[in-house]
Amino acid sequence: MKLSFIKRGHVAIIALLTSFFAQAQDEFSRDVTYLSGKDNFVTVQVTAQAMDKKNVEAMACKSVLDTYLFSGIEGVGTGMPKLDAGAANLHRDYFRTLYARKYTVFANMPVKVVKPKKNMAGVFEGTYNVTFKQAAFDRDLCTNNIISCGVEPVQLPTIMVVPFRKDGESYRTILDNDPNIRIAISKVQTAFRKAGYTTIDFIAKLESAERHNNFTQDNADSFATQLIRNSGSDIYVSVDCSFVENYRSNHVSLALKAYYSATGNITASATSSYDGKLPFDRCCVGAIHRVMTDFIKQIKWPPTKIESRLAVGIDSESMLTLESVIGNQGATVAEEIRAWVKKNAKSFHQQGLTDTEVIFDTIILPDDCDSTDFAIKLAQHLRKQGVSAKYTIDGLSIYITVSD
């Protein structure tokens, strides 16, 4: 009897420990950051943990879905949670299946950024870039009555508000020299959020780019262009403001312009002013309020003409150059790309050609084609010519890397 009791005690302890470790493995991470893309091509970065090194990658993918549902991911959709905590118990069968095997349909293609290794708590921790198919996941949630379907919401562009910049000026210099511009950016950004738009914090993006040396900073124009095109925003809004103080009434002048991030084409503009015995931030809000409704109405999204930007570069480790002859027609890589774009795009403008990159700053896509379709078709064409081609989509911009 005593031995039997001891055995049962051991079994209970083992079961308790097993349950403990299982729970530890099932603690989803909230360290999820939006990087780029939208709909079914959202890229996020996630740092996840697991007791078993082999499970870290799976936990990263599961954490993306769990964070999107119960915490929200800034830059993805509204950035707000889709469900409250009680939904997990209410729909436990759905979530059991989702986290057991179905999660790979919606969060997949993890790319290792930091390989898993034990942290100070003795748990394996790793960082991955994960592809999140937001639109497909929303449809599945709707089909299974997890969320209310209702009417399809209007697709609004993602907005980033930036200071007005003259050619040759750096964003850092503008922010440092004008104490009011940060306030103006914040107030315009808040106005867009109140109107239902997802916004991207420009100052956070700038400081991150400077901190990690993401882009070449010896040329202010090039740095600004790269920052905007890699921000994940669909549209960027430039803000120019001035403030005059006097004893009778303060005066704010405000100029707003909205551009498509991928092409730099303007889609909306407005000017406004406000006078009153109020501090700058209050006057700024007054000026914004006067024009915001009409300014938003000017913004065309999606664009009436589907525009994209294409950059095709050579992999740094490849023996190919843009002058290498490929295929059976005796055309170089650059000539083959231009000929294909000319045949398949409605219209285009080639910005330039270097030793390693050919750039089309504007491409008008066919009516039945989006940026992803266009990238897939061009990559497939290049593969048929005997070269390797990989593509990346960032908003309306297409990046293709060619190698031998």
N, C-alpha and C positions, 0 to 999 in steps of 0.2 A: 504493500500500500504506500509506504513512504517513498520507495523508488519510483512508483507510478506518479506520485505527486510531484517529485522532483523533475521527472521527464516532462510532465505537463507544464511545470513552471518554465523549463527551458524552452519548450515550444512557444509558450506565451511571450517570453522575452524576445525570441527570434522573430516571431510575428510582429511584435511591437517595433523592433529595429527595422525590419523590412518595410513596415508601413512608414516609419520615419524617413528612411532613405528615399522611398518612392515619392513622398511628399516633397522632399528637398529637390528631387529631380523635376518635379512638376511645378516648381515656383517660376512662373513666367517673368521674364525681364520686362521692365518698362524703359530700358535704355535704348529707345528706337528713335532714329533721326531721319527725317525726309532728306533725300539727296536730289532727286530729279524725276521728271516724267509725270504721267497722269493716266487715268483709266486703267487699262490692263498692262501698263508699262511703267509702273511706279517703282523706283529704286530707293530702298531705305537701308540704313546701316544699323545693325543691332549687336549689342554685346550681351551674350547669354552665358548661363552657368549650368553645369550638370555634375553629378557625382561621378559619372562614367564619361571618360573623354570622348567615346564614340557617340554620345548623345547630345553633345553641345550643339552640333549643327542642326539637329532636329529641333532642339529647344529654341534656337534662334528663329527658325521659320514659324514655330508655334507662337512665339512671343510677339511676332509682328501682328498676327491675327488677333491675339488676345488684347494687345495694346490698342489696336484700331477699334475693337469692340467696346472695351470697358474703360479706356483712358483717353483715347484720341491721339492722333499723330499730327502735330502742327505741320501744315503744308499739304496734308492729304484730306480731300473732301472739305468738310467744315472745320476739321481739326478738333471736333468735339466727340465725346463718346457716343456710340450708336445705341448702347444698351446700359441698363443699370445692373448692379451686381446680382439682383434677384433673378435675372433672366437665365443665369447658368443652371439654377435648380429647376426653374420652370421648364426648360428645354434640355434637360440633362441627356436624353438619348441622342439629340443632335450633336451636342458638344462632345459626348463620348466618342462618337464616330469621327467627328471633325479632328480631334486631337490624337486619335488612334492611327488614322491613315489618310483621311481626306484632306488634311491641311496642305499636302504637297501640291494639290491642284491650284491653290490660291497663293501660296508663299513658297517659292522654289528658286532654283538656279543660284544657290548660295555661293558667293565668291569669298574665299578666305582672305581677310585683311590682317588679322592677328591670330596666329594659330593657337589652339587651346593649350593652356598650361595651368598648373595649380596656382591659385592665388593664396593669400595669407590665411584664408579660412580653410584651406585644404580642398577647395572645390575647383574643378576645371572650368576655366573661363576663356572664351574666344570671341572674336569680332568678325562679322560677316556683312557683306553687301548682299541683300536679298531682293529678288524681283517679286513685287506684290501686285496681284491682279485684282485691283480694287473693284472694278466694274463687275467682273464675274462673281466675286464674293458677295457683293450687294445683291445681285440677281439670285444667287443661291439662298441667301438669307430671306429674301422676299418670297421665293418659291416655297420655302419650308415654313412660312408664316412666323419667322423669327422677328422680322421687322415689318412694318406696314408698307405695302407697295405704293398705293396711292398713285398720283400723277407723277410722271417722270419730272424731276426737278430741272429747272433751266440750268444748262451748263454755263457757269461763269468762269472767266479766265482768272488765273492766279496773278496777283498784282504785287509788284515791288516798287516802292516809292524811293526816289533818289534825288539828290540835289542837282539843280541845273549846273551844267559844266561846259565851259568854253573849251575850244580846241587847245590842247597842251596843258590844261589844268589837271591837277590830280584831285581825286575825291578827298584824300586825306587833308590836303591844303585847304580845301573849301570848308570842311568840317572844323578845322582848327582855327580858321580866320573869322568865321561867322558864328557867333554864339547862339543866334536865333534859328539857324537852319535845322538843327536837330529837332527843335520844338515843332517847326513847320512840317517836317517829314513825319513826325509822330502824329500830329493832328490830322494830316491827310490820310495816313494809314488807318487811323481810328475811324475816319469817315467811311472808308471803303469796307472796313470790317462791319460797321453798323448796317451797311447796305447789303451784307451777306457774302462779301467776297473773302476768299482765302488770301492772306497777305504773307509775304516773305520779308523778314526783317533785314533791310539793306545794311544797316550798321553792323549787325552781327555777321553778315556775309563778308563785308569788307574786312572786318577785324580778323576773321578766320583766315581769309585769303592772305592777308599781310603776315599773320602769325606763322602760317604753314608754307609761305612762299609758293602758293599755288600757281601764280602767273608771273610772267616777266614784268618787273616793276620799273625798268629803266625807260619805258615809254608809256606815258600817262594815258594816251589814247588807246593803245593796244591793251593795257591793263584794264581800262574801263570797259572796253568791248568784251573782253574775255569774262570779266566778272559778271556782266549782265547776261551774256549768252549761256553761262554755266550756272546761273542762279536758280534755275527751275521755274522762273516766272514766265507766264505767257505774255504779259504786258508790263512794261515799266513806265512809271509816271514821274516826270521830272518836275521839281518844285523850285521856283525862283521867287524870292520874297525880299521886301525892304521894309524898314520900320523907321518912322520919323516921330520923335518925341518932342512935344512942346507943352507949355503950361496950360493951353486951352483944350487941346484935343490931340490924341495920338493917332497916327495914320499907318495902316498896313496896306501894301500893294502885293498882290499874289498872281503868279502866272503858272498855269498847269499845262503840261503837254503829255499825251499818252502815246507810246510807241509799241509796235510789236517787237518783242525781244529777239526773235529769230532773224528778222530782216531789218529792223530799225526804221520801218515805215511808220509815219505818224497816223494815228486814228482819231485823236481828239485834242482840242485845245480850248483854253478858257483863261480869262483874266478877271480879277476881282479886286475890290478894295474895301476897307472898313475904317471908319473914323469913330473914336470914342475915348472917353477918359478911363481907359482900361489898360491893363498890362498887355504885353505882346501876345501871350498865348491866347487870351480872350479875344483880342482883335483878330487874330489869325483864324480862330474858330468861326467868327462872324463872317470873314471874307470867304472861307471855304463853304459855309452854309449857303451863301448866296448863289453859288454856281454849281454845286455838286450834282444836283439832279440833272441839269442840262448836260453837264460834262459826261456823266455816266451814260446818258442816252446816245451820245456821239460814238461811244466805243462799240465797234462792230466785232462781235464774237459769236461763232467763229468767223474769220475774215470771209468776205464775199468771194474773194479769190483765194484759193488755198495756196498760200505761199510757204516756201521752205528755204532753208539754206543748206548747202552741201559742201563738205570739205572732205577730200579724199587724200590720204597721206600714206606714205610708205613706212612700214614697220622699221624701227631703228636697227633691228638685227637682221634685216633682209638684205640680200645681194641685189635686189631689184632697184631700179630708179624709174622715174617717170618717163625716161627716154628708152627704157628697155622694150624691145619688140615682143609682142605677145600674139597668140592666135595664128590664123593662117592667112591673114590679109596684109601682113607686114606693117601693122599699125603699132605705134608706141602705146604705153599705158595711158599717157595723157591724151593722146589722139583718140584712143578707144573710148575713154570716159566721155570726152566732149561729144563724139559722134553719137553715143548712146543717149546722152542727155538731150541733145538736139532733136533726136528722133522721138523721145518719149515724154518730154516736158512740153507744156503748152507754149511757154516762152522761158527764157533764162537770161541771166547776165553773169558772165564770168569775171570775177573780181581780180583774179591774178593767178600766176603760175610760178612756183619756186622749184628748186631742185627736188624737194621732197613732198610738196603739197599742191594740189589744184583746188581752187576755191570758187564756188558759185555763190555769190552773196544773195541772189534772188532766183528762185525757181518757182514758176507757176505750175502746180501739179494738175494732172488730168482730173476731171470731175469725179471719177469713180476710184480715186486713189488718195491715200493719205501718206504722211511721211514714212510710216513703217512699210507700207506696200511698195513705195518707190525705192526705199533702201533695200528691201528683199530682192526686188527685181534686178536692180543694178548689181548687187552682190552675186546673184545667180549668174548674170551675164558674164561678169569677170571670171567666175570660177570655170565657166565653159571655155574661156580663153586660156585656161591652164594656170591661173594664179589663185592664191588663197585670198578671201575677202571676208572681213568681219565688220559688222555695223553696230552703231550705238545711236539711239534716239534720245535727244534731250529737248523736250518741248517740240518745237517745229524745226529744230536743227538736226541734220543727219551727218554723222561722222563715220567714214568708212576707212578701214586700215587694210592695206594690201601688202601681201608678202609672197615669197616664192615657196 
